Amino acid sequence: MKKIGVLTSGGDSPGMNPAIRAVVRKAIYHDIEVYGIYGGYAGLISGEIEKLGLGSVGDIIHRGGTMLHSARCPEFKTKEGQQKGIEQLRARGIEGLVVIGGDGSYQGAKALTEQGYPCIGVPGTIDNDIPGTDVTIGFDTALNTVIDAVDKIRDTATSHERTFIIEVMGRDAGDIALCAGLAGGAETILIPEENYDINEITERLLKGQERGKKHSIIIVAEGVCSGVKFADELQKAANLETRVSVLGHIQRGGSPTAADRVLASRLGAKAVELLIEGKGGRAVGIENNELVDYDIVEALENKKHKLDLNLYKLSKELSI
């Protein structure tokens, strides 16, 4: 393999830039040309493709976001759009593609794989919801951003003796809410994987008040409901006064942590190694601190990301 491409797609995550850097420099080390596709699958279709050199990825390892940018592309969900993308790659002699992103990005890589074009998926998403890996690029940074916000909000919650509801990202996966809640000492955590009982929650909050507890932190994953909606529920159920903080896109930004930089570097380099070995249709991940790769089609069709509900149980035990 003499030429490969790399693109980022879907929501950005801290660590995408270190992953791009690893792909480019690992490939050049092995005398392989690397082409960056700008603007995700939309840029692939329109041909926004440029050759990258060592200097192209200089001084990006510490930067959040993605230097290749990202965009939504409904057209790429069609076979016609996918064929346009493949034609752009083949016209430049690009023989393989590294796709860095989340579930939607993987679906695109899976579609190209099914049409015979070799792709390698690299898990880059703050949601930590990709099957076949213990952790995704960007999760650790996002988690630390949330914990920092929780710590600051707890200061004002203590000062004003109030219950604060913090809404975090996580439409289908509760990893951010659960880990941030456990690490931040939240009294209540709401995640999409588990139903909640408003009566049980209000009972615990009121019991806490009876023993002299003056404030509480509740973390809500956006996939459960909005923070405002849950605040209304609490108001109706127990006449509790609350304040709501929606962290929003602050969770996606910021300089990646050391853990994310190391993970991104390892996974990006592994993706190139697979292409050098002539392997396509794979995805890379990390399990028990060992790099792994697996069939991307099989994984997306047969595997599901599983949340460690033992952590959820532990969070309840520790928040009494």
One Martini backbone bead per residue (centre of mass of N, CA, C, O) as a GRO file, in nm:
protein
  320
    1MET     BB    1   0.094   0.038   0.025
    2LYS     BB    2   0.113   0.397  -0.079
    3LYS     BB    3  -0.192   0.509  -0.015
    4ILE     BB    4  -0.365   0.712   0.226
    5GLY     BB    5  -0.649   0.795   0.424
    6VAL     BB    6  -0.801   1.067   0.633
    7LEU     BB    7  -1.084   1.096   0.864
    8THR     BB    8  -1.338   1.298   1.015
    9SER     BB    9  -1.643   1.227   1.205
   10GLY     BB   10  -1.875   1.389   1.345
   11GLY     BB   11  -1.826   1.436   1.652
   12ASP     BB   12  -1.608   1.584   1.828
   13SER     BB   13  -1.285   1.497   1.991
   14PRO     BB   14  -1.056   1.471   2.217
   15GLY     BB   15  -0.782   1.330   2.008
   16MET     BB   16  -0.800   1.349   1.701
   17ASN     BB   17  -0.530   1.487   1.642
   18PRO     BB   18  -0.340   1.265   1.751
   19ALA     BB   19  -0.450   1.053   1.550
   20ILE     BB   20  -0.370   1.192   1.292
   21ARG     BB   21  -0.071   1.213   1.355
   22ALA     BB   22  -0.021   0.906   1.372
   23VAL     BB   23  -0.102   0.832   1.088
   24VAL     BB   24   0.095   1.011   0.934
   25ARG     BB   25   0.371   0.927   1.072
   26LYS     BB   26   0.353   0.622   1.037
   27ALA     BB   27   0.332   0.622   0.732
   28ILE     BB   28   0.589   0.784   0.660
   29TYR     BB   29   0.785   0.587   0.799
   30HIS     BB   30   0.666   0.370   0.562
   31ASP     BB   31   0.643   0.524   0.281
   32ILE     BB   32   0.353   0.666   0.304
   33GLU     BB   33   0.100   0.830   0.173
   34VAL     BB   34  -0.100   1.114   0.289
   35TYR     BB   35  -0.458   1.191   0.300
   36GLY     BB   36  -0.666   1.458   0.363
   37ILE     BB   37  -1.006   1.479   0.467
   38TYR     BB   38  -1.226   1.745   0.442
   39GLY     BB   39  -1.536   1.724   0.603
   40GLY     BB   40  -1.559   1.437   0.577
   41TYR     BB   41  -1.787   1.289   0.370
   42ALA     BB   42  -1.838   1.550   0.219
   43GLY     BB   43  -1.538   1.591   0.132
   44LEU     BB   44  -1.516   1.328  -0.022
   45ILE     BB   45  -1.727   1.386  -0.243
   46SER     BB   46  -1.592   1.683  -0.322
   47GLY     BB   47  -1.263   1.661  -0.295
   48GLU     BB   48  -1.127   1.744  -0.002
   49ILE     BB   49  -0.798   1.675  -0.088
   50GLU     BB   50  -0.480   1.637   0.090
   51LYS     BB   51  -0.158   1.635   0.126
   52LEU     BB   52   0.046   1.507   0.393
   53GLY     BB   53   0.281   1.607   0.627
   54LEU     BB   54   0.470   1.645   0.896
   55GLY     BB   55   0.391   1.957   0.925
   56SER     BB   56   0.074   1.925   0.923
   57VAL     BB   57   0.103   1.785   1.239
   58GLY     BB   58   0.214   2.013   1.385
   59ASP     BB   59   0.105   2.119   1.686
   60ILE     BB   60  -0.172   1.909   1.759
   61ILE     BB   61  -0.165   1.722   2.018
   62HIS     BB   62  -0.302   1.965   2.215
   63ARG     BB   63  -0.557   1.982   2.038
   64GLY     BB   64  -0.866   2.024   1.990
   65GLY     BB   65  -1.049   1.864   1.786
   66THR     BB   66  -1.021   1.904   1.413
   67MET     BB   67  -0.825   1.974   1.135
   68LEU     BB   68  -1.041   1.824   0.929
   69HIS     BB   69  -1.301   1.834   1.023
   70SER     BB   70  -1.671   1.845   1.014
   71ALA     BB   71  -1.976   1.673   0.881
   72ARG     BB   72  -2.272   1.639   0.752
   73CYS     BB   73  -2.398   1.343   0.532
   74PRO     BB   74  -2.669   1.218   0.382
   75GLU     BB   75  -2.552   1.119   0.104
   76PHE     BB   76  -2.366   0.885   0.233
   77LYS     BB   77  -2.619   0.686   0.283
   78THR     BB   78  -2.582   0.637  -0.010
   79LYS     BB   79  -2.457   0.462  -0.274
   80GLU     BB   80  -2.391   0.703  -0.450
   81GLY     BB   81  -2.219   0.855  -0.241
   82GLN     BB   82  -2.013   0.629  -0.192
   83GLN     BB   83  -1.910   0.613  -0.486
   84LYS     BB   84  -1.802   0.900  -0.499
   85GLY     BB   85  -1.589   0.857  -0.283
   86ILE     BB   86  -1.434   0.624  -0.418
   87GLU     BB   87  -1.360   0.781  -0.674
   88GLN     BB   88  -1.185   0.994  -0.534
   89LEU     BB   89  -0.975   0.794  -0.427
   90ARG     BB   90  -0.897   0.643  -0.695
   91ALA     BB   91  -0.805   0.897  -0.855
   92ARG     BB   92  -0.549   0.914  -0.631
   93GLY     BB   93  -0.458   0.618  -0.529
   94ILE     BB   94  -0.625   0.542  -0.280
   95GLU     BB   95  -0.624   0.229  -0.085
   96GLY     BB   96  -0.697   0.358   0.203
   97LEU     BB   97  -0.902   0.411   0.514
   98VAL     BB   98  -0.921   0.636   0.789
   99VAL     BB   99  -1.171   0.637   1.052
  100ILE     BB  100  -1.265   0.902   1.275
  101GLY     BB  101  -1.517   0.804   1.519
  102GLY     BB  102  -1.833   0.711   1.551
  103ASP     BB  103  -2.108   0.547   1.468
  104GLY     BB  104  -2.160   0.698   1.198
  105SER     BB  105  -1.872   0.657   1.090
  106TYR     BB  106  -1.883   0.346   1.096
  107GLN     BB  107  -2.112   0.316   0.895
  108GLY     BB  108  -1.949   0.430   0.659
  109ALA     BB  109  -1.719   0.221   0.671
  110LYS     BB  110  -1.903  -0.023   0.632
  111ALA     BB  111  -2.009   0.056   0.350
  112LEU     BB  112  -1.732   0.051   0.210
  113THR     BB  113  -1.663  -0.240   0.280
  114GLU     BB  114  -1.913  -0.366   0.126
  115GLN     BB  115  -1.775  -0.228  -0.150
  116GLY     BB  116  -1.448  -0.304  -0.122
  117TYR     BB  117  -1.329  -0.085   0.076
  118PRO     BB  118  -1.059  -0.015   0.272
  119CYS     BB  119  -1.121   0.008   0.628
  120ILE     BB  120  -1.051   0.197   0.934
  121GLY     BB  121  -1.154   0.211   1.265
  122VAL     BB  122  -1.160   0.493   1.498
  123PRO     BB  123  -1.245   0.569   1.830
  124GLY     BB  124  -1.418   0.896   1.826
  125THR     BB  125  -1.574   0.967   2.140
  126ILE     BB  126  -1.727   1.086   2.432
  127ASP     BB  127  -1.950   0.848   2.484
  128ASN     BB  128  -1.835   0.548   2.488
  129ASP     BB  129  -2.020   0.367   2.238
  130ILE     BB  130  -1.811   0.154   2.127
  131PRO     BB  131  -1.757  -0.139   2.014
  132GLY     BB  132  -1.450  -0.310   2.110
  133THR     BB  133  -1.399  -0.101   2.357
  134ASP     BB  134  -1.328   0.040   2.662
  135VAL     BB  135  -1.229   0.310   2.510
  136THR     BB  136  -1.252   0.637   2.391
  137ILE     BB  137  -1.171   0.905   2.220
  138GLY     BB  138  -1.241   1.170   2.469
  139PHE     BB  139  -1.362   1.070   2.736
  140ASP     BB  140  -1.159   1.164   2.950
  141THR     BB  141  -1.179   1.466   2.893
  142ALA     BB  142  -1.483   1.502   2.931
  143LEU     BB  143  -1.493   1.397   3.218
  144ASN     BB  144  -1.303   1.618   3.339
  145THR     BB  145  -1.483   1.854   3.261
  146VAL     BB  146  -1.728   1.771   3.431
  147ILE     BB  147  -1.591   1.751   3.707
  148ASP     BB  148  -1.505   2.045   3.721
  149ALA     BB  149  -1.796   2.154   3.714
  150VAL     BB  150  -1.906   2.006   3.962
  151ASP     BB  151  -1.714   2.129   4.169
  152LYS     BB  152  -1.810   2.422   4.124
  153ILE     BB  153  -2.113   2.378   4.179
  154ARG     BB  154  -2.081   2.273   4.468
  155ASP     BB  155  -1.992   2.536   4.593
  156THR     BB  156  -2.268   2.685   4.541
  157ALA     BB  157  -2.452   2.475   4.669
  158THR     BB  158  -2.334   2.512   4.953
  159SER     BB  159  -2.380   2.819   4.987
  160HIS     BB  160  -2.714   2.794   4.906
  161GLU     BB  161  -2.858   2.532   4.971
  162ARG     BB  162  -2.886   2.336   4.701
  163THR     BB  163  -3.024   2.185   4.419
  164PHE     BB  164  -2.840   2.040   4.151
  165ILE     BB  165  -2.875   2.020   3.795
  166ILE     BB  166  -2.683   1.816   3.561
  167GLU     BB  167  -2.642   1.832   3.218
  168VAL     BB  168  -2.536   1.573   3.002
  169MET     BB  169  -2.401   1.387   2.783
  170GLY     BB  170  -2.607   1.115   2.648
  171ARG     BB  171  -2.831   0.969   2.456
  172ASP     BB  172  -2.748   0.632   2.476
  173ALA     BB  173  -2.520   0.693   2.694
  174GLY     BB  174  -2.404   0.687   3.055
  175ASP     BB  175  -2.095   0.730   3.109
  176ILE     BB  176  -2.060   1.024   3.190
  177ALA     BB  177  -2.265   1.037   3.418
  178LEU     BB  178  -2.159   0.803   3.590
  179CYS     BB  179  -1.856   0.882   3.626
  180ALA     BB  180  -1.906   1.172   3.721
  181GLY     BB  181  -2.088   1.100   3.961
  182LEU     BB  182  -1.885   0.923   4.112
  183ALA     BB  183  -1.641   1.131   4.112
  184GLY     BB  184  -1.844   1.381   4.223
  185GLY     BB  185  -2.065   1.284   4.439
  186ALA     BB  186  -2.341   1.216   4.351
  187GLU     BB  187  -2.668   1.150   4.460
  188THR     BB  188  -2.773   1.147   4.149
  189ILE     BB  189  -2.827   0.920   3.862
  190LEU     BB  190  -2.909   0.954   3.509
  191ILE     BB  191  -2.971   0.685   3.277
  192PRO     BB  192  -3.067   0.514   2.990
  193GLU     BB  193  -3.025   0.211   3.114
  194GLU     BB  194  -3.211   0.335   3.353
  195ASN     BB  195  -3.467   0.355   3.546
  196TYR     BB  196  -3.667   0.591   3.724
  197ASP     BB  197  -3.773   0.701   4.062
  198ILE     BB  198  -3.905   0.981   4.185
  199ASN     BB  199  -3.981   0.884   4.471
  200GLU     BB  200  -3.703   0.770   4.554
  201ILE     BB  201  -3.546   1.034   4.515
  202THR     BB  202  -3.708   1.219   4.706
  203GLU     BB  203  -3.671   1.048   4.958
  204ARG     BB  204  -3.361   1.077   4.974
  205LEU     BB  205  -3.350   1.387   4.983
  206LEU     BB  206  -3.526   1.421   5.240
  207LYS     BB  207  -3.350   1.251   5.429
  208GLY     BB  208  -3.103   1.433   5.404
  209GLN     BB  209  -3.238   1.684   5.525
  210GLU     BB  210  -3.308   1.556   5.805
  211ARG     BB  211  -2.979   1.511   5.860
  212GLY     BB  212  -2.859   1.808   5.735
  213LYS     BB  213  -2.868   1.832   5.437
  214LYS     BB  214  -2.815   2.119   5.207
  215HIS     BB  215  -2.715   1.952   4.946
  216SER     BB  216  -2.727   1.864   4.583
  217ILE     BB  217  -2.635   1.627   4.319
  218ILE     BB  218  -2.758   1.600   3.979
  219ILE     BB  219  -2.723   1.365   3.713
  220VAL     BB  220  -2.810   1.411   3.359
  221ALA     BB  221  -2.880   1.247   3.085
  222GLU     BB  222  -3.008   1.352   2.785
  223GLY     BB  223  -3.154   1.067   2.721
  224VAL     BB  224  -3.366   1.096   2.946
  225CYS     BB  225  -3.359   1.420   3.002
  226SER     BB  226  -3.399   1.720   3.089
  227GLY     BB  227  -3.318   1.924   3.343
  228VAL     BB  228  -3.582   2.086   3.344
  229LYS     BB  229  -3.779   1.850   3.356
  230PHE     BB  230  -3.672   1.730   3.622
  231ALA     BB  231  -3.724   1.979   3.794
  232ASP     BB  232  -4.031   1.966   3.763
  233GLU     BB  233  -4.067   1.692   3.896
  234LEU     BB  234  -3.955   1.770   4.174
  235GLN     BB  235  -4.152   1.998   4.232
  236LYS     BB  236  -4.410   1.816   4.224
  237ALA     BB  237  -4.315   1.585   4.429
  238ALA     BB  238  -4.146   1.797   4.668
  239ASN     BB  239  -4.092   2.103   4.651
  240LEU     BB  240  -3.811   2.149   4.508
  241GLU     BB  241  -3.543   2.354   4.490
  242THR     BB  242  -3.376   2.437   4.182
  243ARG     BB  243  -3.085   2.405   3.967
  244VAL     BB  244  -2.971   2.449   3.625
  245SER     BB  245  -2.710   2.275   3.431
  246VAL     BB  246  -2.586   2.304   3.095
  247LEU     BB  247  -2.298   2.198   2.941
  248GLY     BB  248  -2.267   2.088   2.667
  249HIS     BB  249  -2.001   2.168   2.440
  250ILE     BB  250  -1.776   2.178   2.654
  251GLN     BB  251  -1.726   1.859   2.643
  252ARG     BB  252  -1.568   1.863   2.354
  253GLY     BB  253  -1.347   2.039   2.454
  254GLY     BB  254  -1.014   2.076   2.466
  255SER     BB  255  -0.741   1.953   2.589
  256PRO     BB  256  -0.606   1.664   2.585
  257THR     BB  257  -0.529   1.422   2.765
  258ALA     BB  258  -0.287   1.201   2.818
  259ALA     BB  259  -0.465   0.952   2.775
  260ASP     BB  260  -0.574   1.043   2.492
  261ARG     BB  261  -0.301   1.074   2.348
  262VAL     BB  262  -0.208   0.783   2.380
  263LEU     BB  263  -0.450   0.638   2.258
  264ALA     BB  264  -0.447   0.780   1.980
  265SER     BB  265  -0.161   0.692   1.899
  266ARG     BB  266  -0.208   0.386   1.910
  267LEU     BB  267  -0.458   0.363   1.719
  268GLY     BB  268  -0.347   0.507   1.469
  269ALA     BB  269  -0.106   0.315   1.424
  270LYS     BB  270  -0.270   0.051   1.404
  271ALA     BB  271  -0.425   0.123   1.147
  272VAL     BB  272  -0.177   0.128   0.962
  273GLU     BB  273  -0.079  -0.160   1.010
  274LEU     BB  274  -0.325  -0.297   0.879
  275LEU     BB  275  -0.285  -0.180   0.596
  276ILE     BB  276  -0.002  -0.298   0.553
  277GLU     BB  277  -0.128  -0.599   0.589
  278GLY     BB  278  -0.405  -0.585   0.409
  279LYS     BB  279  -0.629  -0.472   0.602
  280GLY     BB  280  -0.984  -0.461   0.605
  281GLY     BB  281  -1.270  -0.401   0.781
  282ARG     BB  282  -1.167  -0.261   1.046
  283ALA     BB  283  -1.126  -0.223   1.405
  284VAL     BB  284  -1.013  -0.041   1.678
  285GLY     BB  285  -0.883  -0.116   2.015
  286ILE     BB  286  -0.921  -0.147   2.382
  287GLU     BB  287  -0.823  -0.430   2.599
  288ASN     BB  288  -0.667  -0.448   2.879
  289ASN     BB  289  -0.434  -0.265   2.738
  290GLU     BB  290  -0.496  -0.398   2.454
  291LEU     BB  291  -0.467  -0.421   2.131
  292VAL     BB  292  -0.737  -0.432   1.891
  293ASP     BB  293  -0.918  -0.620   1.632
  294TYR     BB  294  -1.214  -0.598   1.412
  295ASP     BB  295  -1.498  -0.655   1.257
  296ILE     BB  296  -1.703  -0.400   1.162
  297VAL     BB  297  -1.961  -0.543   1.074
  298GLU     BB  298  -1.998  -0.741   1.309
  299ALA     BB  299  -1.997  -0.535   1.538
  300LEU     BB  300  -2.246  -0.357   1.444
  301GLU     BB  301  -2.448  -0.613   1.431
  302ASN     BB  302  -2.362  -0.782   1.727
  303LYS     BB  303  -2.276  -0.537   1.899
  304LYS     BB  304  -2.274  -0.383   2.231
  305HIS     BB  305  -2.262  -0.142   2.439
  306LYS     BB  306  -2.155  -0.173   2.786
  307LEU     BB  307  -2.251  -0.092   3.091
  308ASP     BB  308  -2.132  -0.064   3.419
  309LEU     BB  309  -2.362  -0.142   3.667
  310ASN     BB  310  -2.175  -0.154   3.917
  311LEU     BB  311  -2.134   0.153   3.930
  312TYR     BB  312  -2.428   0.223   3.983
  313LYS     BB  313  -2.451   0.071   4.247
  314LEU     BB  314  -2.220   0.218   4.391
  315SER     BB  315  -2.337   0.507   4.377
  316LYS     BB  316  -2.578   0.439   4.565
  317GLU     BB  317  -2.415   0.342   4.815
  318LEU     BB  318  -2.243   0.628   4.837
  319SER     BB  319  -2.528   0.826   4.846
  320ILE     BB  320  -2.662   0.804   5.145
   0.00000   0.00000   0.00000
